[in-house]
Amino acid sequence: MAKYIVLTSVLLGLTACGDTWGQRAVTGGAIGAGSGAAVGALTPLGVLPGALIGGAVGAGVGAGTTPKR
């Protein structure tokens, strides 16, 4: 249980790091893919589908939350 708490805190701390639209999309996608793969490994969904879904969602959220300057 402790490793899941640490993993969650690290993922939340690194969510969509970057200043530009592209940086946030890439980092959000990478974090989402890693999280999705972990969730997929623990569920019947599977690692690859979990990573693909998580990566797509993470990239979308990262790009969509770029701060306006």
C-alpha positions as CSV (number, residue, x, y, z in Angstrom):
1,M,0.0,0.0,0.0
2,A,2.8,2.4,0.8
3,K,4.3,2.1,-2.7
4,Y,0.9,3.1,-4.2
5,I,0.8,6.2,-2.0
6,V,4.3,7.2,-3.0
7,L,3.6,6.6,-6.7
8,T,0.4,8.7,-6.5
9,S,2.2,11.6,-4.8
10,V,5.0,11.5,-7.4
11,L,2.6,11.4,-10.3
12,L,0.5,14.3,-8.9
13,G,3.6,16.3,-8.2
14,L,4.9,15.9,-11.8
15,T,1.6,16.3,-13.6
16,A,2.0,18.2,-16.8
17,C,5.3,20.0,-16.1
18,G,6.2,22.6,-18.7
19,D,5.4,26.1,-19.8
20,T,4.4,25.6,-23.4
21,W,1.5,23.7,-25.0
22,G,3.8,21.1,-26.5
23,Q,5.8,20.5,-23.3
24,R,2.6,20.1,-21.2
25,A,1.1,17.7,-23.8
26,V,4.3,15.5,-23.9
27,T,4.8,15.4,-20.1
28,G,1.0,14.9,-19.5
29,G,1.0,12.1,-22.1
30,A,4.0,10.4,-20.5
31,I,2.6,10.5,-17.0
32,G,-0.8,9.4,-18.2
33,A,0.8,6.4,-20.1
34,G,2.7,5.3,-17.0
35,S,-0.3,5.6,-14.8
36,G,-2.5,3.9,-17.4
37,A,-0.1,1.0,-17.7
38,A,0.0,0.6,-13.9
39,V,-3.8,0.6,-13.7
40,G,-4.0,-1.7,-16.7
41,A,-1.7,-4.2,-15.0
42,L,-3.9,-4.4,-12.0
43,T,-7.1,-4.8,-13.9
44,P,-8.4,-7.0,-16.7
45,L,-7.9,-4.2,-19.2
46,G,-4.2,-5.0,-19.8
47,V,-1.0,-3.0,-19.8
48,L,-0.9,-1.8,-23.4
49,P,-4.6,-0.6,-23.7
50,G,-4.2,1.1,-20.3
51,A,-1.0,2.9,-21.4
52,L,-2.7,4.0,-24.7
53,I,-5.8,5.3,-23.0
54,G,-3.8,7.0,-20.2
55,G,-1.4,8.6,-22.6
56,A,-4.2,10.0,-24.8
57,V,-6.0,11.4,-21.8
58,G,-2.8,12.7,-20.2
59,A,-1.8,14.5,-23.4
60,G,-5.2,16.1,-23.8
61,V,-5.4,17.3,-20.2
62,G,-1.8,18.6,-20.3
63,A,-2.4,20.5,-23.5
64,G,-5.8,21.7,-22.3
65,T,-4.5,23.2,-19.1
66,T,-1.7,25.3,-20.5
67,P,-1.7,28.7,-18.7
68,K,-2.5,31.7,-20.8
69,R,0.2,34.4,-20.9
